[in-house]
Amino acid sequence: MQFDELNIPHKVLAGVAKAGFHSCTPIQERTLPLALDGKDVMGQAQTGTGKTAAFLITVFSRLLTQGRLETGDKPAPRAVVIAPTRELVVQIERDAELLGDETGLKRLVVFGGLDYEKQRSRLAGNPDLLVGTPGRLIDYFRQGAYTLKGVEILVIDEADRMFDMGFIDDIRYMLRRMPPPGERQTLLFSATFPQRVKELAFEHMHEAIEVAVNPERVTADRITETLYLVSNDEKFSLLVGVLRVSALAAAPGNLPVAELMEAPVAVTAIEDVDAAADLREFFEGGPVPVVDHAGHLIGTIGAVSGGREQTAGAE
């Protein structure tokens, strides 16, 4: 299915084209017709399937075709996207900037690690789309910086991780202060649908339609998985050894060591920014050039925490 076959406003299609997306991925093909029709959707899909684009296209399309609700003097975002980590929030904003570039809609992201007051002051600009982590969203809400009464569409991304990270009470707190199910559209995405996620959907969604897209394979055929049980203070040293062994095994036998260590041989995925900073500090000043996810030269090991998602079906 092509994006221009769907009921998507031209301004949103312009963003889709700018992003280089042409054909829908399976999760997009199955969720977009429902979501664009105003249905509540529970989408089961892994990262890398195009789910971010699916819900952002829905959000922008709805906001362009519906009028703003009258909510009083407080800033009232029309769409809210809740994600469990700041890394994911940054990724969503990156895609929103691209897909929503032609819409004229105002966006704001809020999360920890950035200037608290500066983010709070930007809420006064009355953004159409507010993207954030649960803690920061609730902090500003409790201070009266904005109201949730005008929410027309809500997106909960990686719902299963919300439970794992202890955010579910925060999510319920926010849901109870939004218009009730049936008066707002809700899209929920999760890699898995355990019973607790289904209960959340039953409580706070209106006749939600469940869509599941399972990956053809869980891991790539050519990847060998190995588990090392080590203490925290041994992890970085072990990583160096593993990378050296991997580089030696993959390189021609006559390649000089200097050239060997200049080749990009690995990507290191790290759970959070603080751990990435520790790793960078450990390897800073080493002999092998390494970049982080933003392309900055940091030392010897690459730390990646997110990126573009449209890997299935993109041309």
N, C-alpha and C positions, 0 to 999 in steps of 0.2 A: 504494500500500500504506500502511495506517495502522500506527502503532507498536503499537497494542493487538492487532494480528493476529499479532504475533511473540511468541516465548517469552521475554518480558522480565518480570522480577520486578516486583511492584506498586510497590515502593519506588523502583525506577528509573523506571518509568512516571510516577510522581508528579513526579520531577525533569524528565522530558521535557515533561510538561504545564506545569510551572512555567516552563520555558524558552520556552513558546509554540509548541512543535513539534507538528504533527499528522500530516502526510503525510510519508513518507520521500522523500528526494531520490533520484535514480538510483543514486548510489554506495551509499547506505544500503540501498536496496531489494535491491541485488545482493550486498552484502557481509554484511549483518547475518544473514540466514538461515544462511550458511556459518559465520560467526564464532561465532554463538550456539550452533552445533552442535559447537564445539570445533575446527573446521578452521583450518589455517594459511592466511592469505589475503594475496596481493599485490594491493593496490588502486592502480590508476593513476587519479589524479584531481587536478584543479587546486584551489588554494585557493579557498574560497567554494562548494564543492560539498557540504559537510556531512560531510566525512571525519572531522573531530575528534569530532563527536557519534557517528559510527559506531563508532569504536574505544573511546570512553569508555563508551558503552552496553554494549559487549561486556565491557569490563574490569569494570565494576560488577556486571553480571549474573553473570559467572563467580565473582567474589569472594564474592557473596552465596550462591551455590549450592554452593561447594566449601569444604572444610575447610582450615584452615591446616596446612602441612607442618611437621614437627618438624625444626628446624635448629640447636638449641642455644641458647646464651645471647645471641649477638649479635643486634642488630636485623636483621630479614630481611624486606624488602618483598616482598609477594606479586605485585605488578605493577610494572613499570618502563616508563616512557615516555621515550624519548630523542628530543630535538629539537635541531636545529643552532644555534638562536639563542635568546638570553634573551627576545627579544620574542615568539617563538613559544611558549616555555615559559609565559610569563605569560598568553598567550591560552588555552592549553590549561588552565591552572589556573582561569582565569575560567569556562570552560565546565564544568570538573569540579566547581567549587563549586556551580554551578546544577544540573547533572544528578545529582550525588551527594549533594545536600543531605539527602535523607530516608534514605540508606543506613546512616548511622552509621559508615561506613568512614573511617579516618584517612588524610589526604593530606599530602604535603610536596613543595614545589618547591625545587630548589637550582640556582643559577646565579651567575655572576660579577656583581659590582656591588653585592651586598648583604653584610652583616656575615658574614664567613667562619665565625667561631666560633659565632655564634648559629645559623646554619643547621646546623652540625655537631652542636651540642648537641640540636637538635630531632630528629635521627635516633635518639636514644636512646628516643624515644617509640614506636619500632617502627611506622612508618607502613605501612598496607596498600598504598598507591599512592605511588610515588616518581616524580616528573617532574623532568627536568633536562637540562642540556647535557652533552655527553660529558666535557669537561674537569673540571668540578666533581664529577660523579658518580665519575670515576676517582680524583680527589684523595682524596675521603672513603673510597672503597673501599680504596685502598692504605694509608690510615692505620688501617684496621681498624674504621672507624666503623659498618660494616654488612657483611652478607654477601649474596651473590647466589644462594646455594644454595636459597633458598626461592621463587625466581621461578616463578610459575605461568603468567604471561602477559606477554609482551614486546611493546611497540609501538615501531617505528622510523618516525618521521615525517619526510617529505621526505628520503628516502634519497639521491636524486640530489644534493641540496645537501650532504649529508654528505661525499660524494666531492669535490665542488667545493671545499669548505672544508677538506679535508685531515683529516677526522675518522675516516676509515674504519678506520685501524689501531686507534684507540681503541675503535670499535664492536666490532671483532673481539676485542680484549682482553677486553671485558666478556662477549661471547657465550661465550667459551671457559670462563668461570667460572660460568656458569649451568647448570642442568640441561640435558641434551642435547635436541636436537630429538626430538619424540615424547613427551618428558616435560614439556614446556612448550609452550604455544601461542604462536605468533608472528604478529603482524600487521605488515605492511610497507606503507607508503604512499609514493608517489612521483609527481611530476608527469610523469616520463618513465621508461621502463624500458630504459636503455642496457644493454649487455652486462655491464658491471661490477656493476650492481645485480642482474641475474639471477644472476650468479655468486655473489654474497653470499647470495641466497635459496637457491640450490642447496646451498651449504655448510652453512647454519645454519637451514634451515626443513624441516619434515617434510611432504612431498607437498603443497607449497603450491599453492593454486588461484589462478590469475591472473584478475583482474577489471579491465577497462578501461572507463572512462567518459570519453569525449572531449567537450569543450564543443562546443555547436552552432556557435559562432563564437569565434575567438580574441580579437578585439577588438570593442567595440561599434560598431555601424554609424555612429553620429554622432560618433565620435572621430577627429580628424585627428592623425596621428603625425608629429612633426618631430624630426629629430636635429640637435643643435648640438654641434659639435666645439670645445670651449673648454678653456683651462687651468683648473686647480683654483681659482686665485685670481680667476678671472673668473666663476665659476659663479653666485655669489649676486647679483652685479650684473646678470647676464643674466636671472636669474629675476625680478628686480624689473621689468625692462623687458618681459619676456614677459607678466607678470601685468597690467601697466598697459595694454598693447596689447589683451590679451584682454578686459579690463574695458570698455575704450572701444568695442570692436567689438560687445560683447554688450548694451550699455546703450542706452536711448533717447537720441536726439541732444540733447534739452534737459535731461537729468539733470545737476544740479550736481555738480561734481567731488567735493565733500565727501560727498554721498550715494552717489555712484558707488563710492568707495573703502570705504564702510561695508558694501557688499553682499558676501556670501561668494562668491568667484569661482573659487577653486581649492583643490585638495588636493595637497599635496606629499608624495610617498612617499620615504622616506629609508632607506638600507640599514641603518644602525645608530644606536644611541643617541648615540654621540659626535658623529656628523655632525649629528644633530638638534640637539644642544646648541650646536654651532658656528653653525648656522643661526639658532637662537633668539637667540644673543648678537649676531649680525650685525644682526638686525632689532629688537632690544629697544628700546623707547622710541619706536618709529615711530608714525605717526598712525593706522594702521589696526588695530583690535583683531583679534587672532588667538588661537585656542586650539589646544592640543596634543591628542593622542589621549585624554587624561584629562579634558579640559575646562578646563584651567587657562589663564588669560589670560597670553600670553607676548609679544605684540608685533604683528607684522604678517603672518607666514606660518604656515600650519598644517602641522604635521608629524604624519603618521599612520603608525603602525607596527603595524597589526593590528586586529582587531575580531571581531565575531560572524560565524560562518561560514554559518549556516543560511539562505542566500539562495535556494537552489533548493528549492521545495517547502514552504517555511515559510508559515504563514498568520497 
